[in-house]
Amino acid sequence: MTPETLKAACLALNGAEETFPFNAETSVFKVGGKIFALSALDAEQLSVSLKCDPELALRLRAAHPAITGGWHLNKRHWNTVRLDGTVPDELLLEMVEDSYDLVCARLPRAERLLLDWPGNRRSKEN
């Protein structure tokens, strides 16, 4: 996956924005003011840190050497994925969406409604 594709995938999600609160090199993708992805898109070795369900995070790390505990983040809730071609793009896109969904699920209901977050529709169907 290219840096451009990763950035586009993050920004394609409803209400997502790119910010640079730490430095000019680190793209921080947020929804509702909360971080769901971090990446130094211009780095020689591209990687992205994504929020993840703790049990799933452990399974992903066991299955993929390129997925490790979040670098400088709470390793229980964050994974860092080295984009070296060993993690399928489809899986990475699912991980981006899962990270976004975890953050959206914790936003106030009014903010989720403004985002037209699909999770609102899923919870109404149950």
Secondary structure as UniProt FT lines:
FT   HELIX           3..11
FT   TURN            14..15
FT   STRAND          17..19
FT   TURN            24..25
FT   STRAND          27..31
FT   TURN            32..33
FT   STRAND          34..39
FT   TURN            41..42
FT   STRAND          47..51
FT   HELIX           54..63
FT   TURN            65..66
FT   STRAND          67..69
FT   TURN            71..72
FT   TURN            75..77
FT   STRAND          78..82
FT   HELIX           89..105
FT   HELIX           109..115
FT   HELIX           118..125
//
